[in-house]
Amino acid sequence: DPNFDPRRQTFSYADAPAMDHCEGDRVQSSLEEVNRTSVTVAMQCRGLVILSENDGPGWAATLDGAPAPIYDAYTTLRAVAAGPGTHTIRMEYRPLSFRAGAVSSFLALVSALALAFRIRRQSRRAAA
């Protein structure tokens, strides 16, 4: 579409709220870690803060400490809607597969320790 302006529009498959367009929004600070991103932004009006990172299942976002929905921007990127003012957006990768793996690893460790304790107790009884 020759009328598409990527500075004013995004492609979104999610039902993102209506946004305004104004100049002057800026990122004040950002922090990136392996599974976390934190961005402080100063917004002049309501808009989407788009992170140039791939979207996928397992990401969770907060806006000023409250859970916030993540929208698809340009098909593959993550975005969070924010109103006018200064906001802190945090995104953390918490996939269900990681939590399930941690739980199963913990249960396996507890089972191994219980089995080792039982074997040791039985061997002591047999020796006595």
N, C-alpha and C positions, 0 to 999 in steps of 0.2 A: 504494500500500500504506500503510495508516494506521500500520503499525508501523515504517516507514522513518524513521530518524533520520540526517540528513546529517552530523551531528557524529561519528557512530560507524560509518557505512557509506559505501562508495563504489560506484558502478556501474563495473565494469571489464570490458572485453571480453578483456583479456589475462589470463594466468594469474598474477596477483599472488600473492605468498606470503601465508600467513595472518598477520594483524596482530592486535595487542592494542589495547585502548583504555585509556588512562590520561590523566589531566589533567596539565597543567604543561609540555607541550612548548612551546618558544618559538623564534622566529627571533631570533638574536643580531645578525646583520648581513646585508645584502644589497647587491648591486651589479648594476645592469642597464645593459647597453650595447645597441647595435643588434642584434648577433647573438649576444650572450653574456649569461648570467645566472649569478651566483654567490650562494649562500645558505649561511650558517652557522647550523646549528640545534642546539639542545640537546634531545635526546629522552629522555623518562623510560622509554620502553619501545619495542618494535619497532612501526613504523608507516610509513605512506606520507606523504611530504612532497609536498604538492600545490601546484603553481605555477598561479596563475590566468592562464595563458597558453595559447593554443591549441596543440594538438599537431599534428604533421604530419610527413611524411617529411623527413629531413635533419637532425633534431636528434640530438645525441649527448650522453650524460651521463657524469660521473664522480662517484664517491662517495669522498672522501678520496684522490683521485688515481687510483683504479682504475676502469676502465670499469664502468658500471652500466646495467642495463636501464631503459628508460622505459616506464611503464605508463599506459594510458588511465584517466583518472579522470573520472567524470561524462560519459563519451562523448567529450568534446573537450579536456580539460585534460591536462597532463603531470604525472606523479608518479614519484617514486623511493622505493624501500623503504630504510629506515634502521633500525638497531638502537639500543639505548640508548646514550647518550653524546653527545658533541659531534662533529658531522660537517660537512664542507664539501661541498656539492653544486654542481657546475658543469655548466651546459648551454650547448652551443654549436651554432649553426646552421651545418651544413656540408653543404649539398645537393650531390648528385652533379652536377646541372646546372651549378652554379657552378664546380666543379673541371673539368668537361668544357669549359666555356667558357674558362677560364683556359688550359688546355692548348692548345685550338685557337687562341686569340689569340696565345699564345707561338709556336706553329708558324707562324702567318701572318706574324708579325713577323720570324722567322728567315728565312722564304722571301722576304719583301720585301727584307730586307737582302742576302741572297745574290743575288737578281736585280739589285738596284741595283749591287752590286759587280761582277757579271759584265758588265752593260751599260757601266759605267764603264771596265772593263778592255778591252772590245772597242772602245770609242770611242777610247781611247788608242792601241791598236794600229793602228786605221784612220788616225789622224792622223799616225803616225810613218812 
